[in-house]
Amino acid sequence: MVGLLAVVIGMIPGLGNVVYEQDFSTDSPTAWSTACSSVSERWVALGAYQVLARSPRFPAVGLLEGSRFYAGVIELDVSQQSGTPHCSYGIVFGCVDEQSYFRFCITGDGYVELCRVVNGQVTVLVGRRRCYVSHLGHQVVNRLRVECDGANGWFYVNGCRVMECSNLIIPWGEVGVVVQTLQHDDVCVAFDDVKIHDPSSVVAVAPGTP
């Protein structure tokens, strides 16, 4: 569910109602945050939402402003454009502010992880593990998907379930993306083809195969 942005636009078999979608085409308005600072940048260009992280100390978080979400499905394409493979990037959900949120990420060198951030302090919920279905390298695309019912989550890369986690207690919060470089090397990641589905999709998809 996505607050004022929650407009039903169609149905995808097995995934329920699409309540929000964005492909960042030139004629498509966006509510995604755009800003520039000494440690990060967020902007729309080349048909994608671009996020640049400059410091290993400060993850670059880009939010769908005004969104309200705690259960359903979030899916999007990610593609690392430049920088070290020692980085992570992915989906933010249950975001209270830029210092408190859940994040499901893949890394540039082929791992996945799930963390909760509270007041800037990171708690690892599912430790980093090898993801054999990730596509590695610059300019390649991976499709990420998060399914949650408000308390439990199921997490996918390229259509394959790579982890699950219970007792998350996800708050109502904004949806977003995150990029973090793990070295002193700028990392730019492009996000595209965002879709958010309503909670009925979790009931339909989570218990079975992707």
C-alpha positions in Angstrom: 0.0 0.0 0.0 1.5 3.3 -1.0 -0.4 6.2 0.7 -1.5 8.9 -1.7 0.5 7.2 -4.5 -1.6 4.0 -4.2 -3.5 3.9 -7.5 -4.5 0.6 -8.9 -3.2 0.3 -12.4 -3.6 -3.3 -13.4 -3.1 -7.0 -12.6 -0.1 -9.2 -13.0 -0.9 -13.0 -12.8 0.2 -14.4 -9.4 1.2 -11.0 -8.0 -2.1 -9.2 -7.4 -2.8 -5.6 -7.9 -0.1 -3.2 -9.0 -0.5 -0.1 -6.8 2.5 1.8 -8.1 4.9 1.6 -11.0 7.7 3.8 -12.4 10.0 3.3 -15.4 11.6 6.8 -15.2 10.9 7.6 -18.8 11.4 11.2 -19.8 7.6 12.0 -19.8 6.9 10.2 -16.5 6.8 12.5 -13.4 8.6 11.0 -10.3 8.2 11.4 -6.6 11.7 9.9 -5.9 14.0 12.1 -4.0 16.7 14.0 -5.9 19.5 15.7 -4.1 23.2 16.2 -4.0 25.7 16.3 -1.1 29.3 15.7 -0.4 28.7 12.0 0.2 25.9 11.1 -2.2 23.8 12.1 -5.2 20.4 11.0 -6.5 18.9 12.0 -9.9 16.9 10.7 -12.8 18.7 10.2 -16.2 19.0 7.8 -19.0 15.6 6.2 -18.2 16.6 5.2 -14.6 16.9 6.5 -11.1 20.6 7.0 -10.5 22.1 6.8 -7.0 25.8 7.6 -6.3 27.5 6.8 -3.0 30.9 8.4 -2.3 31.7 7.4 1.3 31.8 3.9 3.0 30.6 5.7 6.2 27.3 7.0 4.6 24.9 4.8 2.6 23.1 6.8 -0.1 19.4 6.3 0.4 16.8 7.4 -2.2 13.2 7.4 -1.2 9.8 7.3 -2.9 8.6 10.4 -1.1 5.1 10.2 0.5 4.9 6.4 0.2 3.5 4.3 3.1 4.2 0.6 3.0 4.4 -2.3 5.4 3.1 -5.3 3.5 3.0 -6.4 -0.1 5.6 -6.8 -2.9 8.3 -4.5 -4.1 10.3 -5.3 -7.2 12.8 -3.4 -9.3 15.8 -3.7 -11.6 19.3 -2.8 -10.4 22.4 -2.2 -12.5 25.8 -1.1 -11.2 27.1 1.5 -13.5 30.5 2.2 -12.1 32.9 1.7 -9.1 34.3 -1.1 -7.1 32.6 -4.5 -6.8 33.1 -4.1 -3.0 29.7 -2.4 -2.6 26.1 -3.2 -1.8 22.8 -1.9 -3.2 19.1 -2.8 -3.1 15.7 -2.2 -1.7 14.7 -0.1 1.4 11.4 -0.7 3.1 9.8 0.1 6.4 11.8 3.4 6.3 10.9 5.8 9.1 13.7 8.2 8.1 17.1 8.0 6.4 18.6 6.6 9.6 16.0 3.8 10.3 14.9 1.2 7.8 15.2 -2.3 6.6 17.4 -3.1 3.5 17.7 -6.1 1.3 20.9 -5.8 -0.8 23.0 -7.6 -3.3 26.7 -6.9 -3.6 28.9 -6.2 -6.6 30.9 -9.3 -5.9 27.9 -11.7 -5.7 26.5 -11.9 -2.2 23.1 -11.0 -0.6 22.3 -9.7 2.9 19.4 -8.4 5.0 19.8 -5.7 7.6 17.8 -3.4 9.9 19.2 0.1 10.5 18.0 2.0 13.6 19.3 5.5 14.2 22.2 4.7 11.8 23.2 1.5 13.7 23.2 -1.6 11.5 21.9 -5.0 12.8 22.4 -7.9 10.4 19.3 -10.1 10.2 20.5 -12.5 7.6 24.3 -12.5 7.2 26.0 -12.1 3.9 25.8 -15.3 1.8 26.8 -16.2 -1.7 24.2 -15.6 -4.3 24.8 -17.8 -7.3 22.0 -16.3 -9.4 23.4 -12.7 -9.3 24.6 -11.3 -12.6 28.0 -9.7 -12.0 29.7 -6.7 -13.6 29.0 -3.2 -14.7 25.9 -2.5 -16.8 24.3 -5.9 -16.1 20.7 -6.1 -14.7 19.5 -8.0 -11.7 15.8 -8.1 -10.7 15.2 -7.8 -6.9 12.0 -8.6 -5.1 10.9 -8.2 -1.5 7.6 -9.9 -0.3 6.4 -9.1 3.2 3.3 -9.5 5.3 4.1 -7.0 8.0 6.1 -9.4 10.1 7.8 -11.9 7.7 9.8 -11.5 4.6 10.8 -13.5 1.5 13.6 -12.2 -0.7 14.3 -12.9 -4.4 17.1 -12.3 -7.0 16.2 -12.9 -10.6 13.1 -14.9 -9.7 14.9 -17.2 -7.2 14.2 -17.1 -3.5 17.6 -16.4 -1.8 16.5 -15.9 1.8 13.5 -15.5 4.2 13.2 -14.0 7.6 10.5 -14.0 10.3 9.5 -11.7 13.1 10.7 -8.6 11.3 7.8 -6.4 12.7 7.9 -4.0 9.8 6.6 -0.5 10.5 4.6 1.6 8.1 7.3 3.5 6.3 8.6 4.8 3.0 9.9 2.6 0.2 13.3 3.4 -1.3 16.7 2.2 -2.5 20.2 2.2 -1.1 23.8 2.2 -2.3 26.8 1.8 -0.2 30.4 1.7 -1.2 32.7 -0.4 1.0 35.8 1.3 -0.2 36.9 4.9 -0.9 35.6 4.6 -4.4 32.5 6.2 -5.9 29.8 3.7 -6.8 26.8 4.6 -9.1 23.8 2.3 -9.4 20.8 2.6 -11.7 17.3 1.5 -10.5 14.5 1.0 -13.0 11.1 -0.6 -13.6 9.8 -0.3 -10.1 6.6 -2.1 -9.2 4.7 -2.3 -5.9 1.9 -4.8 -5.4 -0.7 -5.0 -2.7 -0.6 -7.5 0.2 -2.8 -10.1 -1.6 0.3 -10.9 -3.7 2.1 -12.2 -0.6 -0.6 -14.7 0.1 -0.5 -15.9 -3.5 3.3 -16.1 -3.9 5.2 -16.5 -0.7 4.4 -20.1 0.3 5.3 -21.5 -3.1 8.1 -21.2 -5.7 8.9 -18.0 -7.5 
